[in-house]
Amino acid sequence: MAEKVRYYLEQSIPELEDLKRKGLFDKHEITMIMRRRTDFEHRIQGRGSKPRDFLKYVEFEGNLEKLRKKRYNRLNKVGLVETKPSISDWAGVRRIMFVFDRATRRYPGDTELWSHYLQFAKENGAIKVIYKVYSRLLQLQPRNVDAWLSAAKYEFEENANAKGARVLFQRGLRLNPESLELWLSYAQFELTYISKLLARRKVLGLITEKQQQEALESEQDKLAKSITESALGDDNDDFNADKIELPTAAEMKDELNHLPEADMNMLGNPETNPALKGDVALTIFDLCVPSILKTIPEYSTVINPQDKVFEIVERFLSLIDKFEDLNRDYLMLHVLNYVQKENPQDLRTLFIDITLPIRNVSRTSENLAEALQLSVNKFIAYKLKLKDASERTTLTNMFINKLNNQFLANTDNENEKVDALLKAIITKCRNV
């Protein structure tokens, strides 16, 4: 052990000599640094070492690096330090990385060490190290769902690599088919990708051929009209008013920085291309339900498969609620059709169908009255079909609670007409 400690300490001698040469630390401080490092090295090399010993070592090295930067900046302002890059400029970060690497190799199952390692690498922009750490982590902990989510999120949000993120999600699901969070995150990724892709197409003007033709003809008509008026001696104000103001290069670049890389030669639009409507996310839903149900023991008394199905359905519906720029009705109807096929008599299926028209409607929505009417009509039709009195009562209470919570809770009497309408609807539902 003493030989290993001596070896690791000797590796830091060039760095310490450079710090002393630059005047950032004096001889006494260098001696104290070596003593502290010696103590930490003996501690982490011993049999009784624990993960927190590595974290304390990292904390010491991090504070030392902060002090070095602070002194460097102060002396640099008055021109008393050599600005030419040297070993001490990067040795601190490299040493911390090395300590983390040794820690994760000794304690590969400690998630806290991996988390701190990744966080430090991201803060310092060490892309190669980040990929290396994720690769090792996923190999050593393939059942760690949080690791797969973190890797996919980094790939998509930081590197704008949708293909890489998709591969990570698919690999993670093959190893963790029972993870609802992983399925939901994969569906959210696909919906987010479509939303940003459509936004990018809109920014770049990649509309359908029909829309392009209509826009071109409209502009040609305006131009011809303006030229005619100008030839007749009219002012040029109307002609100038019809000019199209294109965004500047800076504005366009700023807009595109928030969007992922994508194949802009992609043909079609949401009406003709199912992928742009969200069918990939719907396929994920179709695969999610049976995959999770397979992992439930056949005679389990803890998890009810039917309850699990409705939990999955509600989570997917809540996810779809977040994407206002997509055709949410199309996506939700697919989910509704699934439960209607698999559990047609369940009150929860009826409730989902009843409340679907008002799911994304508020008190101030323009289509409030229309949505409420459709929802109430569905409720009345279902209630009249139910033969069991207790089921009718349960369905009524479910619908009334939904109306109260969504439209009447915390309203502060903003609109008395809406309140009166909702109360009348609730009374009607009770008396049907």
TIZABA-939096 format. One record per residue (C-alpha): residue in one letter; x, y, z; residue number from 1. Coordinates in pm, whole numbers. Layout:
N
+----+--------+--------+--------+-----+
! aa !     px !     py !     pz !   i !
+----+--------+--------+--------+-----+
!  a !      X !      Y !      Z ! NUM !
...
+----+--------+--------+--------+-----+
This chain:
432
+----+--------+--------+--------+-----+
! aa !     px !     py !     pz !   i !
+----+--------+--------+--------+-----+
!  m !      0 !      0 !      0 !   1 !
!  a !    287 !    238 !     87 !   2 !
!  e !    433 !    193 !   -259 !   3 !
!  k !    102 !    285 !   -426 !   4 !
!  v !     67 !    592 !   -204 !   5 !
!  r !    420 !    702 !   -287 !   6 !
!  y !    361 !    644 !   -657 !   7 !
!  y !     42 !    855 !   -668 !   8 !
!  l !    204 !   1134 !   -467 !   9 !
!  e !    505 !   1145 !   -693 !  10 !
!  q !    276 !   1204 !   -989 !  11 !
!  s !    176 !   1541 !   -838 !  12 !
!  i !    530 !   1675 !   -790 !  13 !
!  p !    552 !   1851 !  -1133 !  14 !
!  e !    220 !   2023 !  -1064 !  15 !
!  l !    331 !   2147 !   -719 !  16 !
!  e !    663 !   2271 !   -853 !  17 !
!  d !    476 !   2466 !  -1119 !  18 !
!  l !    247 !   2623 !   -858 !  19 !
!  k !    550 !   2730 !   -656 !  20 !
!  r !    728 !   2867 !   -965 !  21 !
!  k !    426 !   3079 !  -1054 !  22 !
!  g !    408 !   3214 !   -702 !  23 !
!  l !     58 !   3083 !   -635 !  24 !
!  f !    163 !   2878 !   -330 !  25 !
!  d !    470 !   2909 !   -107 !  26 !
!  k !    692 !   2630 !     22 !  27 !
!  h !    500 !   2588 !    350 !  28 !
!  e !    167 !   2558 !    169 !  29 !
!  i !    311 !   2303 !    -72 !  30 !
!  t !    426 !   2093 !    227 !  31 !
!  m !     78 !   2109 !    383 !  32 !
!  i !    -81 !   2004 !     54 !  33 !
!  m !    147 !   1699 !     36 !  34 !
!  r !     62 !   1604 !    396 !  35 !
!  r !   -312 !   1623 !    332 !  36 !
!  r !   -281 !   1421 !     13 !  37 !
!  t !    -73 !   1161 !    194 !  38 !
!  d !   -343 !   1127 !    461 !  39 !
!  f !   -618 !   1092 !    202 !  40 !
!  e !   -422 !    838 !     -1 !  41 !
!  h !   -359 !    620 !    305 !  42 !
!  r !   -725 !    647 !    399 !  43 !
!  i !   -866 !    542 !     61 !  44 !
!  q !   -606 !    269 !     12 !  45 !
!  g !   -684 !    108 !    349 !  46 !
!  r !   -919 !   -186 !    394 !  47 !
!  g !  -1161 !     18 !    601 !  48 !
!  s !  -1210 !    287 !    341 !  49 !
!  k !  -1561 !    401 !    252 !  50 !
!  p !  -1711 !    595 !    -38 !  51 !
!  r !  -1730 !    910 !    172 !  52 !
!  d !  -1348 !    904 !    209 !  53 !
!  f !  -1319 !    949 !   -168 !  54 !
!  l !  -1577 !   1228 !   -160 !  55 !
!  k !  -1382 !   1410 !    112 !  56 !
!  y !  -1067 !   1373 !    -96 !  57 !
!  v !  -1250 !   1521 !   -394 !  58 !
!  e !  -1381 !   1805 !   -177 !  59 !
!  f !  -1027 !   1891 !    -64 !  60 !
!  e !   -894 !   1889 !   -421 !  61 !
!  g !  -1191 !   2097 !   -537 !  62 !
!  n !  -1128 !   2363 !   -270 !  63 !
!  l !   -760 !   2363 !   -360 !  64 !
!  e !   -844 !   2421 !   -727 !  65 !
!  k !  -1080 !   2708 !   -637 !  66 !
!  l !   -806 !   2870 !   -430 !  67 !
!  r !   -559 !   2833 !   -717 !  68 !
!  k !   -798 !   3000 !   -962 !  69 !
!  k !   -876 !   3281 !   -718 !  70 !
!  r !   -507 !   3360 !   -660 !  71 !
!  y !   -431 !   3332 !  -1031 !  72 !
!  n !   -705 !   3580 !  -1122 !  73 !
!  r !   -595 !   3824 !   -852 !  74 !
!  l !   -228 !   3818 !   -956 !  75 !
!  n !   -318 !   3825 !  -1325 !  76 !
!  k !   -493 !   4161 !  -1282 !  77 !
!  v !   -168 !   4321 !  -1172 !  78 !
!  g !     50 !   4123 !  -1411 !  79 !
!  l !    238 !   3926 !  -1145 !  80 !
!  v !    175 !   3576 !  -1276 !  81 !
!  e !    285 !   3390 !  -1585 !  82 !
!  t !    -13 !   3351 !  -1821 !  83 !
!  k !    142 !   3088 !  -2046 !  84 !
!  p !    -55 !   2759 !  -2000 !  85 !
!  s !    129 !   2505 !  -1790 !  86 !
!  i !     66 !   2178 !  -1606 !  87 !
!  s !    -87 !   2340 !  -1297 !  88 !
!  d !   -369 !   2489 !  -1507 !  89 !
!  w !   -529 !   2152 !  -1572 !  90 !
!  a !   -371 !   1918 !  -1317 !  91 !
!  g !   -630 !   1996 !  -1048 !  92 !
!  v !   -928 !   1893 !  -1260 !  93 !
!  r !   -741 !   1590 !  -1388 !  94 !
!  r !   -658 !   1478 !  -1032 !  95 !
!  i !  -1024 !   1506 !   -925 !  96 !
!  m !  -1126 !   1297 !  -1227 !  97 !
!  f !   -865 !   1040 !  -1131 !  98 !
!  v !   -994 !   1018 !   -774 !  99 !
!  f !  -1351 !    972 !   -901 ! 100 !
!  d !  -1235 !    703 !  -1143 ! 101 !
!  r !  -1064 !    509 !   -865 ! 102 !
!  a !  -1369 !    552 !   -641 ! 103 !
!  t !  -1616 !    413 !   -897 ! 104 !
!  r !  -1387 !    120 !   -972 ! 105 !
!  r !  -1363 !     31 !   -605 ! 106 !
!  y !  -1733 !     89 !   -531 ! 107 !
!  p !  -1916 !     31 !   -863 ! 108 !
!  g !  -2252 !     -6 !   -692 ! 109 !
!  d !  -2249 !    332 !   -514 ! 110 !
!  t !  -2481 !    558 !   -715 ! 111 !
!  e !  -2377 !    871 !   -524 ! 112 !
!  l !  -2018 !    840 !   -645 ! 113 !
!  w !  -2133 !    800 !  -1006 ! 114 !
!  s !  -2366 !   1098 !   -971 ! 115 !
!  h !  -2091 !   1327 !   -838 ! 116 !
!  y !  -1850 !   1202 !  -1103 ! 117 !
!  l !  -2092 !   1282 !  -1387 ! 118 !
!  q !  -2185 !   1617 !  -1238 ! 119 !
!  f !  -1820 !   1723 !  -1212 ! 120 !
!  a !  -1743 !   1605 !  -1566 ! 121 !
!  k !  -2042 !   1798 !  -1706 ! 122 !
!  e !  -1948 !   2114 !  -1516 ! 123 !
!  n !  -1602 !   2100 !  -1674 ! 124 !
!  g !  -1722 !   2010 !  -2023 ! 125 !
!  a !  -1529 !   1684 !  -2035 ! 126 !
!  i !  -1736 !   1522 !  -2309 ! 127 !
!  k !  -1510 !   1221 !  -2362 ! 128 !
!  v !  -1508 !   1151 !  -1989 ! 129 !
!  i !  -1888 !   1181 !  -1972 ! 130 !
!  y !  -1935 !    921 !  -2246 ! 131 !
!  k !  -1678 !    695 !  -2081 ! 132 !
!  v !  -1851 !    722 !  -1742 ! 133 !
!  y !  -2198 !    656 !  -1885 ! 134 !
!  s !  -2066 !    356 !  -2078 ! 135 !
!  r !  -1911 !    202 !  -1768 ! 136 !
!  l !  -2210 !    284 !  -1550 ! 137 !
!  l !  -2464 !    125 !  -1785 ! 138 !
!  q !  -2248 !   -186 !  -1822 ! 139 !
!  l !  -2207 !   -226 !  -1447 ! 140 !
!  q !  -2563 !   -126 !  -1353 ! 141 !
!  p !  -2791 !   -227 !  -1642 ! 142 !
!  r !  -3092 !   -236 !  -1409 ! 143 !
!  n !  -3038 !    121 !  -1294 ! 144 !
!  v !  -3330 !    301 !  -1462 ! 145 !
!  d !  -3213 !    643 !  -1346 ! 146 !
!  a !  -2880 !    586 !  -1523 ! 147 !
!  w !  -3053 !    511 !  -1855 ! 148 !
!  l !  -3276 !    816 !  -1815 ! 149 !
!  s !  -2980 !   1039 !  -1733 ! 150 !
!  a !  -2777 !    913 !  -2030 ! 151 !
!  a !  -3066 !    956 !  -2275 ! 152 !
!  k !  -3148 !   1301 !  -2140 ! 153 !
!  y !  -2786 !   1412 !  -2178 ! 154 !
!  e !  -2768 !   1275 !  -2531 ! 155 !
!  f !  -3083 !   1454 !  -2643 ! 156 !
!  e !  -3083 !   1780 !  -2446 ! 157 !
!  e !  -2710 !   1852 !  -2435 ! 158 !
!  n !  -2584 !   1697 !  -2760 ! 159 !
!  a !  -2908 !   1725 !  -2964 ! 160 !
!  n !  -2852 !   1365 !  -3072 ! 161 !
!  a !  -3202 !   1220 !  -3109 ! 162 !
!  k !  -3080 !    895 !  -3267 ! 163 !
!  g !  -2840 !    830 !  -2980 ! 164 !
!  a !  -3108 !    903 !  -2721 ! 165 !
!  r !  -3352 !    671 !  -2897 ! 166 !
!  v !  -3097 !    388 !  -2896 ! 167 !
!  l !  -3037 !    436 !  -2523 ! 168 !
!  f !  -3411 !    427 !  -2448 ! 169 !
!  q !  -3458 !    110 !  -2650 ! 170 !
!  r !  -3164 !    -66 !  -2489 ! 171 !
!  g !  -3280 !     39 !  -2146 ! 172 !
!  l !  -3630 !    -95 !  -2210 ! 173 !
!  r !  -3499 !   -430 !  -2331 ! 174 !
!  l !  -3329 !   -470 !  -1994 ! 175 !
!  n !  -3601 !   -303 !  -1784 ! 176 !
!  p !  -3936 !   -376 !  -1952 ! 177 !
!  e !  -4121 !   -337 !  -1621 ! 178 !
!  s !  -4018 !     26 !  -1571 ! 179 !
!  l !  -4315 !    255 !  -1634 ! 180 !
!  e !  -4096 !    562 !  -1584 ! 181 !
!  l !  -3867 !    449 !  -1866 ! 182 !
!  w !  -4162 !    387 !  -2101 ! 183 !
!  l !  -4312 !    727 !  -2018 ! 184 !
!  s !  -3980 !    905 !  -2063 ! 185 !
!  y !  -3932 !    737 !  -2401 ! 186 !
!  a !  -4279 !    849 !  -2513 ! 187 !
!  q !  -4213 !   1200 !  -2384 ! 188 !
!  f !  -3886 !   1209 !  -2577 ! 189 !
!  e !  -4059 !   1112 !  -2901 ! 190 !
!  l !  -4337 !   1369 !  -2853 ! 191 !
!  t !  -4084 !   1638 !  -2764 ! 192 !
!  y !  -3877 !   1552 !  -3069 ! 193 !
!  i !  -4182 !   1581 !  -3296 ! 194 !
!  s !  -4282 !   1913 !  -3138 ! 195 !
!  k !  -3936 !   2060 !  -3195 ! 196 !
!  l !  -3918 !   1915 !  -3544 ! 197 !
!  l !  -4249 !   2080 !  -3637 ! 198 !
!  a !  -4129 !   2404 !  -3479 ! 199 !
!  r !  -3810 !   2386 !  -3684 ! 200 !
!  r !  -4004 !   2325 !  -4004 ! 201 !
!  k !  -4222 !   2625 !  -3919 ! 202 !
!  v !  -3923 !   2850 !  -3851 ! 203 !
!  l !  -3757 !   2751 !  -4180 ! 204 !
!  g !  -4082 !   2781 !  -4372 ! 205 !
!  l !  -4097 !   2411 !  -4461 ! 206 !
!  i !  -4471 !   2396 !  -4515 ! 207 !
!  t !  -4665 !   2173 !  -4751 ! 208 !
!  e !  -4644 !   2217 !  -5128 ! 209 !
!  k !  -5006 !   2335 !  -5141 ! 210 !
!  q !  -4943 !   2599 !  -4876 ! 211 !
!  q !  -4624 !   2708 !  -5051 ! 212 !
!  q !  -4813 !   2745 !  -5382 ! 213 !
!  e !  -5094 !   2943 !  -5219 ! 214 !
!  a !  -4848 !   3173 !  -5044 ! 215 !
!  l !  -4652 !   3225 !  -5368 ! 216 !
!  e !  -4966 !   3311 !  -5567 ! 217 !
!  s !  -5079 !   3550 !  -5294 ! 218 !
!  e !  -4748 !   3734 !  -5294 ! 219 !
!  q !  -4744 !   3749 !  -5673 ! 220 !
!  d !  -5093 !   3903 !  -5676 ! 221 !
!  k !  -4988 !   4163 !  -5418 ! 222 !
!  l !  -4674 !   4246 !  -5614 ! 223 !
!  a !  -4860 !   4281 !  -5944 ! 224 !
!  k !  -5120 !   4504 !  -5781 ! 225 !
!  s !  -4858 !   4726 !  -5623 ! 226 !
!  i !  -4664 !   4762 !  -5949 ! 227 !
!  t !  -4984 !   4856 !  -6133 ! 228 !
!  e !  -5073 !   5120 !  -5876 ! 229 !
!  s !  -4719 !   5257 !  -5893 ! 230 !
!  a !  -4737 !   5280 !  -6273 ! 231 !
!  l !  -5061 !   5478 !  -6245 ! 232 !
!  g !  -4885 !   5738 !  -6034 ! 233 !
!  d !  -4987 !   5618 !  -5686 ! 234 !
!  d !  -4756 !   5644 !  -5390 ! 235 !
!  n !  -4519 !   5363 !  -5317 ! 236 !
!  d !  -4639 !   5334 !  -4958 ! 237 !
!  d !  -4871 !   5045 !  -5037 ! 238 !
!  f !  -4597 !   4863 !  -5223 ! 239 !
!  n !  -4357 !   4901 !  -4930 ! 240 !
!  a !  -4624 !   4787 !  -4690 ! 241 !
!  d !  -4656 !   4459 !  -4879 ! 242 !
!  k !  -4289 !   4371 !  -4846 ! 243 !
!  i !  -4209 !   4064 !  -4640 ! 244 !
!  e !  -3975 !   4131 !  -4351 ! 245 !
!  l !  -3748 !   3829 !  -4313 ! 246 !
!  p !  -3579 !   3757 !  -3978 ! 247 !
!  t !  -3217 !   3856 !  -3947 ! 248 !
!  a !  -2941 !   3594 !  -3951 ! 249 !
!  a !  -2885 !   3645 !  -3578 ! 250 !
!  e !  -3254 !   3597 !  -3500 ! 251 !
!  m !  -3271 !   3282 !  -3710 ! 252 !
!  k !  -2956 !   3139 !  -3551 ! 253 !
!  d !  -3089 !   3208 !  -3203 ! 254 !
!  e !  -3418 !   3039 !  -3289 ! 255 !
!  l !  -3248 !   2730 !  -3431 ! 256 !
!  n !  -3016 !   2689 !  -3135 ! 257 !
!  h !  -3315 !   2573 !  -2933 ! 258 !
!  l !  -3411 !   2302 !  -3183 ! 259 !
!  p !  -3255 !   1959 !  -3241 ! 260 !
!  e !  -3079 !   1842 !  -3553 ! 261 !
!  a !  -3321 !   1676 !  -3791 ! 262 !
!  d !  -3358 !   1558 !  -4147 ! 263 !
!  m !  -3519 !   1858 !  -4311 ! 264 !
!  n !  -3585 !   1662 !  -4633 ! 265 !
!  m !  -3856 !   1475 !  -4445 ! 266 !
!  l !  -4167 !   1472 !  -4668 ! 267 !
!  g !  -4525 !   1531 !  -4572 ! 268 !
!  n !  -4699 !   1698 !  -4282 ! 269 !
!  p !  -4893 !   1587 !  -3973 ! 270 !
!  e !  -5197 !   1517 !  -4192 ! 271 !
!  t !  -5014 !   1283 !  -4431 ! 272 !
!  n !  -4723 !   1152 !  -4224 ! 273 !
!  p !  -4825 !    940 !  -3922 ! 274 !
!  a !  -4485 !    987 !  -3759 ! 275 !
!  l !  -4547 !   1362 !  -3736 ! 276 !
!  k !  -4882 !   1299 !  -3567 ! 277 !
!  g !  -4724 !   1108 !  -3280 ! 278 !
!  d !  -4776 !    749 !  -3390 ! 279 !
!  v !  -4433 !    652 !  -3257 ! 280 !
!  a !  -4540 !    753 !  -2907 ! 281 !
!  l !  -4866 !    559 !  -2954 ! 282 !
!  t !  -4666 !    251 !  -3053 ! 283 !
!  i !  -4468 !    292 !  -2733 ! 284 !
!  f !  -4797 !    294 !  -2541 ! 285 !
!  d !  -4914 !    -21 !  -2721 ! 286 !
!  l !  -4590 !   -198 !  -2629 ! 287 !
!  c !  -4575 !    -60 !  -2277 ! 288 !
!  v !  -4898 !   -209 !  -2141 ! 289 !
!  p !  -4837 !   -578 !  -2227 ! 290 !
!  s !  -4469 !   -550 !  -2135 ! 291 !
!  i !  -4547 !   -429 !  -1785 ! 292 !
!  l !  -4835 !   -672 !  -1736 ! 293 !
!  k !  -4604 !   -963 !  -1820 ! 294 !
!  t !  -4385 !   -873 !  -1524 ! 295 !
!  i !  -4675 !   -899 !  -1276 ! 296 !
!  p !  -4692 !  -1242 !  -1108 ! 297 !
!  e !  -4998 !  -1441 !  -1217 ! 298 !
!  y !  -5135 !  -1483 !   -865 ! 299 !
!  s !  -5015 !  -1154 !   -722 ! 300 !
!  t !  -5222 !  -1019 !   -433 ! 301 !
!  v !  -5034 !   -689 !   -425 ! 302 !
!  i !  -5079 !   -562 !   -782 ! 303 !
!  n !  -5408 !   -582 !   -969 ! 304 !
!  p !  -5335 !   -602 !  -1345 ! 305 !
!  q !  -5649 !   -408 !  -1430 ! 306 !
!  d !  -5559 !   -129 !  -1187 ! 307 !
!  k !  -5211 !   -119 !  -1337 ! 308 !
!  v !  -5357 !    -76 !  -1686 ! 309 !
!  f !  -5556 !    230 !  -1580 ! 310 !
!  e !  -5255 !    371 !  -1398 ! 311 !
!  i !  -5056 !    346 !  -1722 ! 312 !
!  v !  -5342 !    497 !  -1921 ! 313 !
!  e !  -5376 !    794 !  -1688 ! 314 !
!  r !  -5001 !    856 !  -1687 ! 315 !
!  f !  -4993 !    857 !  -2068 ! 316 !
!  l !  -5295 !   1088 !  -2087 ! 317 !
!  s !  -5128 !   1328 !  -1842 ! 318 !
!  l !  -4817 !   1318 !  -2059 ! 319 !
!  i !  -5013 !   1402 !  -2372 ! 320 !
!  d !  -5173 !   1697 !  -2190 ! 321 !
!  k !  -4835 !   1874 !  -2191 ! 322 !
!  f !  -4807 !   1896 !  -2572 ! 323 !
!  e !  -5042 !   2173 !  -2676 ! 324 !
!  d !  -4890 !   2208 !  -3023 ! 325 !
!  l !  -4974 !   1848 !  -3118 ! 326 !
!  n !  -5309 !   1694 !  -3205 ! 327 !
!  r !  -5392 !   1581 !  -2852 ! 328 !
!  d !  -5739 !   1458 !  -2946 ! 329 !
!  y !  -5589 !   1213 !  -3195 ! 330 !
!  l !  -5338 !   1083 !  -2940 ! 331 !
!  m !  -5591 !   1054 !  -2657 ! 332 !
!  l !  -5849 !    877 !  -2871 ! 333 !
!  h !  -5595 !    604 !  -2941 ! 334 !
!  v !  -5546 !    550 !  -2567 ! 335 !
!  l !  -5922 !    559 !  -2510 ! 336 !
!  n !  -5983 !    303 !  -2785 ! 337 !
!  y !  -5741 !     67 !  -2612 ! 338 !
!  v !  -5925 !     69 !  -2278 ! 339 !
!  q !  -6262 !     53 !  -2453 ! 340 !
!  k !  -6145 !   -262 !  -2629 ! 341 !
!  e !  -5983 !   -425 !  -2324 ! 342 !
!  n !  -6212 !   -304 !  -2041 ! 343 !
!  p !  -6535 !   -181 !  -2201 ! 344 !
!  q !  -6753 !   -225 !  -1890 ! 345 !
!  d !  -6518 !    -70 !  -1636 ! 346 !
!  l !  -6646 !    257 !  -1489 ! 347 !
!  r !  -6301 !    408 !  -1530 ! 348 !
!  t !  -6325 !    351 !  -1906 ! 349 !
!  l !  -6659 !    531 !  -1915 ! 350 !
!  f !  -6517 !    812 !  -1704 ! 351 !
!  i !  -6221 !    863 !  -1938 ! 352 !
!  d !  -6455 !    881 !  -2238 ! 353 !
!  i !  -6687 !   1122 !  -2059 ! 354 !
!  t !  -6416 !   1360 !  -1943 ! 355 !
!  l !  -6203 !   1353 !  -2259 ! 356 !
!  p !  -6382 !   1655 !  -2419 ! 357 !
!  i !  -6315 !   1873 !  -2112 ! 358 !
!  r !  -5972 !   1740 !  -2027 ! 359 !
!  n !  -5784 !   2043 !  -2161 ! 360 !
!  v !  -6060 !   2301 !  -2118 ! 361 !
!  s !  -6062 !   2580 !  -1860 ! 362 !
!  r !  -6323 !   2829 !  -1741 ! 363 !
!  t !  -6192 !   3088 !  -1985 ! 364 !
!  s !  -6177 !   2862 !  -2292 ! 365 !
!  e !  -6384 !   2970 !  -2590 ! 366 !
!  n !  -6518 !   2619 !  -2642 ! 367 !
!  l !  -6617 !   2569 !  -2277 ! 368 !
!  a !  -6993 !   2546 !  -2342 ! 369 !
!  e !  -6949 !   2311 !  -2639 ! 370 !
!  a !  -6708 !   2083 !  -2452 ! 371 !
!  l !  -6932 !   2071 !  -2145 ! 372 !
!  q !  -7235 !   1987 !  -2355 ! 373 !
!  l !  -7055 !   1699 !  -2526 ! 374 !
!  s !  -6923 !   1569 !  -2196 ! 375 !
!  v !  -7262 !   1588 !  -2023 ! 376 !
!  n !  -7435 !   1416 !  -2315 ! 377 !
!  k !  -7186 !   1128 !  -2291 ! 378 !
!  f !  -7240 !   1109 !  -1917 ! 379 !
!  i !  -7619 !   1092 !  -1949 ! 380 !
!  a !  -7597 !    826 !  -2222 ! 381 !
!  y !  -7368 !    605 !  -2016 ! 382 !
!  k !  -7566 !    655 !  -1695 ! 383 !
!  l !  -7892 !    554 !  -1857 ! 384 !
!  k !  -7731 !    234 !  -1989 ! 385 !
!  l !  -7609 !    128 !  -1646 ! 386 !
!  k !  -7847 !   -113 !  -1475 ! 387 !
!  d !  -7675 !   -125 !  -1136 ! 388 !
!  a !  -7783 !    164 !   -910 ! 389 !
!  s !  -7454 !    167 !   -720 ! 390 !
!  e !  -7259 !    199 !  -1045 ! 391 !
!  r !  -7478 !    491 !  -1153 ! 392 !
!  t !  -7415 !    662 !   -820 ! 393 !
!  t !  -7040 !    600 !   -840 ! 394 !
!  l !  -7018 !    733 !  -1196 ! 395 !
!  t !  -7221 !   1039 !  -1100 ! 396 !
!  n !  -6997 !   1117 !   -804 ! 397 !
!  m !  -6685 !   1071 !  -1019 ! 398 !
!  f !  -6811 !   1315 !  -1283 ! 399 !
!  i !  -6936 !   1575 !  -1035 ! 400 !
!  n !  -6607 !   1567 !   -844 ! 401 !
!  k !  -6426 !   1619 !  -1173 ! 402 !
!  l !  -6638 !   1925 !  -1254 ! 403 !
!  n !  -6595 !   2069 !   -905 ! 404 !
!  n !  -6220 !   2021 !   -896 ! 405 !
!  q !  -6159 !   2147 !  -1250 ! 406 !
!  f !  -6398 !   2438 !  -1278 ! 407 !
!  l !  -6535 !   2542 !   -938 ! 408 !
!  a !  -6240 !   2504 !   -700 ! 409 !
!  n !  -6060 !   2833 !   -616 ! 410 !
!  t !  -6256 !   3044 !   -867 ! 411 !
!  d !  -6309 !   3353 !   -648 ! 412 !
!  n !  -6635 !   3423 !   -834 ! 413 !
!  e !  -6457 !   3533 !  -1151 ! 414 !
!  n !  -6759 !   3466 !  -1371 ! 415 !
!  e !  -7098 !   3424 !  -1211 ! 416 !
!  k !  -7255 !   3304 !  -1537 ! 417 !
!  v !  -7007 !   3019 !  -1566 ! 418 !
!  d !  -7064 !   2927 !  -1201 ! 419 !
!  a !  -7438 !   2922 !  -1252 ! 420 !
!  l !  -7402 !   2709 !  -1566 ! 421 !
!  l !  -7178 !   2455 !  -1391 ! 422 !
!  k !  -7405 !   2431 !  -1088 ! 423 !
!  a !  -7704 !   2374 !  -1316 ! 424 !
!  i !  -7511 !   2099 !  -1497 ! 425 !
!  i !  -7421 !   1932 !  -1166 ! 426 !
!  t !  -7784 !   1943 !  -1056 ! 427 !
!  k !  -7895 !   1793 !  -1386 ! 428 !
!  c !  -7640 !   1513 !  -1358 ! 429 !
!  r !  -7762 !   1422 !  -1012 ! 430 !
!  n !  -8127 !   1409 !  -1117 ! 431 !
!  v !  -8084 !   1207 !  -1437 ! 432 !
+----+--------+--------+--------+-----+
